């Protein structure tokens, strides 16, 4: 069988968006290559999710096992290695998320198949798997070709594909778990939620967001003054939190908060995809960056190429003058 | 606690102009400033912190040309004890899989309880080497680690960063590979004096022949993927670019704010 397989990603009882994004892409690929699409669902007590996936694939391959209740790479690898050997799909898609980054490379190594990670597109052409990846922080695209192999693994960057509505007459196929012994080398302990902070940036009408381009903690107050003048909340991209210049609760992005303000002003933010994923739903995006090729300009509505240390103070003065 | 840290010297491209080189498969790095891969810097710091807490040694390993010695010396100045550089013409063109194999063969004979890598590299961004390395060495792993809570009884209690501010706490048997997320600590400042102090420290250099690897197991031959070409991302819808003096830019932004409902 020359199937396209999509590994369903779920957490705390919910299928994650990336699953449906990959299924949309998988359906198109299956149509192009005249094959079929299967969703692979591993878990415990996940019958409801299998039903949700039913009309999104030709088959839902379901493996239930109490040891799969929470994600454990050891358990997942054992089950998937066995399953893939038996089913022999042409291609397995896994999300390039905290889940897929942990699982996919070691799985591919274990089953001795080629892998390309963090891909924004994938095709099968003349029997070869080709993928597009981004490098150098999104400034350049790379086309990679996987060496010929019966199977390949591709990890897909979240939000690379838009979920489409479609309906397939899928069937749920339950496969017995091949696991016999307990996994002792790795044990899930618990989930920890980030502590809620004093500011909820998801509720702000306007966000003034600052990134690595601010250079130094001492320059943060300059941006805060602009935010205050606008009655906006101050948010930031990951490097600012990593350097402990602002608390985690202010971080916009996949590992921080998803925001949808009316206006998002990105200051000195290059636009790594993890950040963009958290703010692209904003009504109007204005980006200020000194690099005209910064990826942020492809998602922004308005762009200013220039020195933020000159523009931000001038903007603050103008705002005070007009709105005071 | 013997810890091995894999580090990489990468060009800083966040604010630099990128030019595709004549092969069409990479960028022209002439004129670019290089530094330690940001995630690896956190990994080195974490290793040194663990050594300070639990004792033991830290060995840093890097695959790359002679210039990678800068990165290794930087790590030595931060507190690493030993440095190994892996270099051979046969290594060029290695993908994430082949890089992991080369690193793995260098690390295999060493004593280690823990191997740390950065979550990903700033240049190629594979995010693949750590978990692949673990599988090759037959040990466990955890990716995107943002806290090492404690280590005792041959096990580690660690936190993995998930999406949306959620973390997963795991209990993991050692030895294991952890890929370290940025922000896990505050990497110490490395002064020029500090680097000078370790200038005479030996950096072991190993090549293909030292690693019990065949030529076809490294480089492009030993890779599972091949770069066909690099190209500039197609311009999206793109932003409407505002131009003019600082004063007129400020005015434009204010009128956008009025129009788009950000402000009354």
Interface residues (C-beta under 8 A of the other chain):
Chain A: X11 X70 X71 X73 X74 X96 X97 X98 X99 X101 X102 X103 X104 X105 X106 X108 X109 X110 X113 X114 X115 X116 X117 X118 X130 X131 X133 X134 X135 X136 X137 X138 X139 X140 X141 X142 X143 X144 X145 X146 X147 X149 X184 X185 X186 X187 X188 X189 X190 X191 X192 X193 X194 X205 X206 X212 X213 X230 X231 X232 X238 X239 X241 X242 X243 X244 X248 X254 X255 X256 X257 X258 X262 X263 X265 X270 X283 X284 X285 X286 X287 X290 X291 X293 X295 X297 X298 X299 X300 X301 X302 X303 X304 X305 X306 X310 X311 X314 X315 X317 X318 X319 X322 X323
Chain B: X13 X14 X15 X16 X17 X18 X20 X27 X95 X96 X97 X100 X119 X120 X122 X123 X124 X125 X126 X127 X128 X129 X130 X131 X132 X134 X135 X136 X140 X141 X142 X143 X144 X157 X159 X160 X161 X162 X163 X164 X165 X166 X167 X168 X169 X170 X171 X172 X173 X179 X182 X183 X186 X223 X224 X225 X226 X227 X228 X229 X230 X231 X232 X233 X235 X236 X237 X238 X239 X240 X241 X242 X246 X247 X249 X250 X251 X252 X253 X254 X256 X257 X260 X261 X262 X263
